[in-house]
Amino acid sequence: MNSGPFTVSYNNSTEAITNNGRTVPAKSWYCNTPIEERWGDTIYVSLRSGAIALGNADDQYRTADGSVQATGTFYTRPTSPTDLVTYHEMCFIKAEVLFKKGDKAGAFAAYKEGIQASIELVNKKLKEYGETAASNPNKAPMEQAAIDNFLANGIGTAADITNGKIMTQKYIALSYSTHSWNDMRRYDYSSEVYIGWAIPYEYFQDANSQKNIPLGKFYRRWTQPANEISYNSKNIQASHPRALKDDIYSFPVWWDYPTDNYKE
């Protein structure tokens, strides 16, 4: 909570350097800050990419001597895909419906198919990148043996399928899709549905966070943009009693409420 984690730097010199009163060995990581409690932030992995244009195939972030500071993620290349509607998303929707109908075998089959379809979609793009474990381990294609092992041993069985497993794997597969937020609101941020999910530690330490989202409530909507507030304030105020209040973020939108009294 105190100004961290701090960005990691790298001493690419062949000699030690002095930084903020301490010695940094040659070819080593450090945090360029006078705050001593942040010097250990080198344990955190930075998300950086060196890809600045469509023609730049190598998106590893390198220092001057060629050392790799970060390998980026699947989505940091300019040519990374942006998926709007996918087959694997439909599989997870089918799995959720069948599970709620009590068809555990059908739900598991759709759930497994969704996971496999997601992996295959990603792997297809990784193969297009042409990377190897040596050139960029973060962009190397997944081995079929590892995929088969995961599908056989890492996702459970029809006997132990739960809606939590379905929705958690859907969340992973959809990555940055806004539908993940739609689903989380639909399930009221349940930790049973999103296995292992919890409110971030920072929320309980930050009074401003609790001002916008009071204790016991969740993040459910955006506030209206400034131009709407400036030029359409009458209609905004009519849309919800709390429309111009700080805590509007915590009130459900109309489709996210069990009754028609969503303004209450």
C-alpha positions as CSV (number, residue, x, y, z in Angstrom):
1,M,0.0,0.0,0.0
2,N,3.0,2.3,0.4
3,S,3.9,3.3,-3.1
4,G,4.6,-0.3,-4.3
5,P,5.3,-2.5,-6.0
6,F,8.1,-0.5,-7.7
7,T,9.3,-0.9,-11.2
8,V,12.3,-3.1,-11.7
9,S,15.5,-1.9,-13.4
10,Y,18.5,-3.8,-14.6
11,N,22.2,-3.0,-14.3
12,N,23.5,-4.2,-17.7
13,S,27.0,-2.9,-17.0
14,T,29.9,-5.3,-16.4
15,E,30.7,-3.4,-13.2
16,A,28.8,-2.7,-10.0
17,I,27.0,0.6,-9.8
18,T,25.9,2.8,-6.9
19,N,22.1,3.5,-6.6
20,N,20.5,5.4,-3.8
21,G,23.4,4.7,-1.5
22,R,23.7,1.0,-2.1
23,T,25.9,-1.2,-4.4
24,V,24.1,-3.0,-7.2
25,P,26.2,-5.8,-8.7
26,A,26.8,-6.1,-12.4
27,K,24.2,-7.8,-14.5
28,S,21.6,-7.8,-11.7
29,W,18.1,-6.5,-11.0
30,Y,17.3,-3.6,-8.7
31,C,14.6,-1.0,-7.9
32,N,15.7,2.6,-8.6
33,T,14.1,4.2,-5.5
34,P,15.3,5.7,-2.3
35,I,12.5,3.9,-0.4
36,E,14.4,0.9,1.2
37,E,11.2,-1.1,1.8
38,R,10.7,-1.2,-2.0
39,W,14.1,-2.6,-2.8
40,G,12.8,-6.1,-2.5
41,D,10.1,-5.5,-5.2
42,T,12.4,-7.3,-7.7
43,I,10.4,-10.4,-6.8
44,Y,7.5,-9.1,-8.8
45,V,7.2,-9.8,-12.6
46,S,6.8,-6.8,-14.7
47,L,4.3,-6.8,-17.6
48,R,6.2,-5.1,-20.4
49,S,6.3,-5.5,-24.2
50,G,8.8,-4.3,-26.7
51,A,6.4,-4.6,-29.6
52,I,5.6,-1.1,-30.8
53,A,4.3,-1.8,-34.3
54,L,2.6,-4.5,-36.4
55,G,5.9,-5.3,-38.1
56,N,7.7,-5.9,-34.8
57,A,7.3,-9.6,-34.2
58,D,9.5,-9.8,-31.1
59,D,7.6,-8.4,-28.1
60,Q,10.1,-9.3,-25.4
61,Y,11.2,-6.3,-23.4
62,R,15.0,-6.2,-23.4
63,T,17.7,-4.1,-21.8
64,A,20.6,-2.6,-23.7
65,D,22.7,-5.7,-23.4
66,G,19.9,-7.9,-24.7
67,S,18.8,-9.3,-21.3
68,V,15.0,-10.0,-21.3
69,Q,13.1,-8.1,-18.6
70,A,9.7,-9.4,-19.6
71,T,8.2,-11.7,-22.2
72,G,4.9,-10.0,-22.4
73,T,1.7,-11.9,-22.5
74,F,-0.4,-13.6,-25.2
75,Y,-2.2,-10.3,-25.6
76,T,0.7,-7.8,-25.8
77,R,1.6,-8.2,-29.4
78,P,0.0,-5.7,-31.9
79,T,-1.2,-8.8,-33.8
80,S,-2.8,-10.4,-30.8
81,P,-6.5,-11.4,-31.4
82,T,-9.5,-9.6,-30.0
83,D,-12.3,-12.1,-29.7
84,L,-15.9,-10.9,-29.7
85,V,-17.9,-14.2,-29.9
86,T,-16.2,-17.6,-29.8
87,Y,-17.2,-21.2,-29.9
88,H,-15.7,-21.9,-26.5
89,E,-17.8,-19.2,-24.9
90,M,-20.9,-20.9,-26.3
91,C,-19.7,-24.2,-24.9
92,F,-19.5,-22.7,-21.4
93,I,-22.9,-21.2,-21.7
94,K,-24.3,-24.6,-22.7
95,A,-22.4,-26.2,-19.8
96,E,-23.9,-23.8,-17.3
97,V,-27.5,-24.3,-18.6
98,L,-27.1,-28.1,-18.6
99,F,-25.7,-28.1,-15.1
100,K,-28.6,-26.1,-13.8
101,K,-31.0,-28.6,-15.5
102,G,-29.3,-31.4,-13.5
103,D,-27.5,-32.9,-16.5
104,K,-24.0,-33.3,-15.1
105,A,-22.8,-35.5,-17.8
106,G,-23.9,-33.1,-20.6
107,A,-22.5,-30.2,-18.6
108,F,-19.1,-31.8,-18.2
109,A,-18.9,-32.6,-21.9
110,A,-19.7,-29.0,-22.9
111,Y,-17.3,-27.7,-20.2
112,K,-14.5,-29.9,-21.4
113,E,-15.1,-29.0,-25.0
114,G,-15.1,-25.3,-24.1
115,I,-11.7,-25.6,-22.3
116,Q,-10.2,-27.6,-25.3
117,A,-11.6,-25.1,-27.8
118,S,-10.1,-22.2,-25.9
119,I,-6.7,-23.9,-25.7
120,E,-6.8,-24.8,-29.4
121,L,-7.6,-21.2,-30.4
122,V,-4.7,-19.9,-28.4
123,N,-2.4,-22.6,-29.7
124,K,-3.2,-21.8,-33.3
125,K,-2.1,-18.2,-32.8
126,L,1.0,-19.3,-30.9
127,K,2.0,-21.5,-33.9
128,E,1.6,-18.5,-36.2
129,Y,4.0,-16.6,-34.0
130,G,6.7,-19.2,-34.8
131,E,8.4,-18.9,-31.4
132,T,10.1,-21.7,-29.5
133,A,10.9,-22.3,-25.8
134,A,14.4,-21.0,-26.5
135,S,13.4,-17.8,-28.4
136,N,10.4,-16.8,-26.2
137,P,9.0,-19.3,-23.7
138,N,5.9,-17.2,-23.1
139,K,4.9,-17.5,-26.8
140,A,5.9,-21.1,-27.6
141,P,3.1,-23.4,-28.6
142,M,1.7,-25.8,-26.0
143,E,2.7,-29.4,-26.5
144,Q,-0.2,-31.7,-27.3
145,A,0.9,-34.2,-24.6
146,A,0.6,-31.4,-22.0
147,I,-2.9,-30.4,-23.4
148,D,-4.1,-34.0,-23.3
149,N,-2.8,-34.5,-19.8
150,F,-4.6,-31.4,-18.5
151,L,-7.9,-32.4,-20.1
152,A,-7.6,-35.9,-18.7
153,N,-6.4,-35.1,-15.2
154,G,-6.7,-31.3,-14.5
155,I,-10.4,-30.4,-14.9
156,G,-12.2,-33.0,-12.8
157,T,-14.9,-35.4,-14.0
158,A,-18.6,-35.5,-14.6
159,A,-19.1,-36.8,-11.1
160,D,-17.5,-33.8,-9.5
161,I,-18.5,-31.0,-11.9
162,T,-19.7,-27.8,-10.3
163,N,-21.0,-24.5,-11.5
164,G,-17.9,-23.0,-9.9
165,K,-15.6,-25.0,-12.1
166,I,-17.6,-24.1,-15.2
167,M,-17.6,-20.4,-14.5
168,T,-14.0,-20.3,-13.3
169,Q,-12.8,-21.9,-16.5
170,K,-15.0,-19.6,-18.6
171,Y,-13.5,-16.6,-16.8
172,I,-10.0,-17.9,-17.7
173,A,-10.9,-18.6,-21.3
174,L,-12.7,-15.3,-21.9
175,S,-9.7,-13.3,-20.6
176,Y,-10.5,-9.6,-21.2
177,S,-14.0,-10.0,-22.4
178,T,-16.6,-7.7,-20.7
179,H,-18.9,-10.7,-20.5
180,S,-16.8,-11.9,-17.6
181,W,-17.9,-8.9,-15.6
182,N,-21.5,-9.5,-16.7
183,D,-21.3,-13.0,-15.4
184,M,-19.7,-11.9,-12.1
185,R,-22.4,-9.4,-11.5
186,R,-25.0,-12.0,-12.4
187,Y,-23.6,-14.3,-9.7
188,D,-23.1,-11.4,-7.2
189,Y,-19.3,-12.0,-7.1
190,S,-19.8,-15.4,-5.4
191,S,-16.5,-17.1,-4.3
192,E,-18.3,-20.4,-4.7
193,V,-18.9,-19.6,-8.4
194,Y,-15.5,-17.9,-8.9
195,I,-13.3,-20.3,-7.0
196,G,-10.8,-18.5,-4.9
197,W,-12.0,-15.0,-5.7
198,A,-12.0,-12.4,-2.9
199,I,-12.3,-8.7,-2.4
200,P,-8.7,-7.2,-2.8
201,Y,-6.9,-6.3,0.4
202,E,-6.5,-2.7,-0.7
203,Y,-10.2,-2.1,-0.6
204,F,-10.4,-2.6,3.1
205,Q,-7.5,-0.1,3.6
206,D,-8.7,2.7,1.3
207,A,-11.4,4.9,2.6
208,N,-12.0,6.3,-1.0
209,S,-12.8,2.8,-2.3
210,Q,-15.4,2.4,0.4
211,K,-16.9,5.8,-0.4
212,N,-17.6,4.7,-4.0
213,I,-18.5,1.1,-3.1
214,P,-19.7,0.8,0.5
215,L,-18.9,-2.2,2.6
216,G,-21.1,-5.2,1.7
217,K,-21.7,-4.0,-1.8
218,F,-19.8,-4.7,-5.1
219,Y,-18.7,-2.9,-8.2
220,R,-21.6,-3.1,-10.6
221,R,-21.5,-0.2,-13.1
222,W,-19.6,2.8,-14.3
223,T,-20.8,6.3,-13.6
224,Q,-21.9,8.4,-16.6
225,P,-19.1,10.2,-18.5
226,A,-18.5,13.9,-17.9
227,N,-20.1,15.1,-21.2
228,E,-23.3,13.3,-20.3
229,I,-23.3,14.8,-16.8
230,S,-22.7,18.3,-18.3
231,Y,-25.2,18.2,-21.2
232,N,-27.7,15.6,-20.3
233,S,-27.9,15.9,-16.5
234,K,-31.7,16.1,-16.3
235,N,-32.2,12.7,-17.9
236,I,-29.3,11.2,-15.9
237,Q,-30.8,12.3,-12.7
238,A,-34.1,10.7,-13.8
239,S,-32.4,7.4,-14.6
240,H,-31.6,6.6,-11.0
241,P,-31.9,8.4,-7.6
242,R,-28.1,7.9,-7.0
243,A,-27.0,8.7,-10.5
244,L,-24.9,11.6,-9.5
245,K,-23.8,10.3,-6.1
246,D,-20.4,8.8,-5.3
247,D,-21.8,5.3,-4.6
248,I,-23.6,4.9,-8.0
249,Y,-20.9,2.4,-8.9
250,S,-22.4,-0.1,-6.4
251,F,-25.9,-0.1,-7.7
252,P,-27.0,-2.7,-10.2
253,V,-28.1,-1.9,-13.7
254,W,-31.7,-2.9,-14.7
255,W,-30.9,-6.3,-16.1
256,D,-28.8,-7.2,-13.0
257,Y,-31.7,-7.0,-10.5
258,P,-34.2,-9.7,-9.4
259,T,-37.2,-7.3,-9.6
260,D,-38.2,-4.2,-11.4
261,N,-37.3,-2.1,-8.4
262,Y,-33.7,-1.7,-9.5
263,K,-33.7,2.0,-8.5
264,E,-34.3,1.2,-4.8
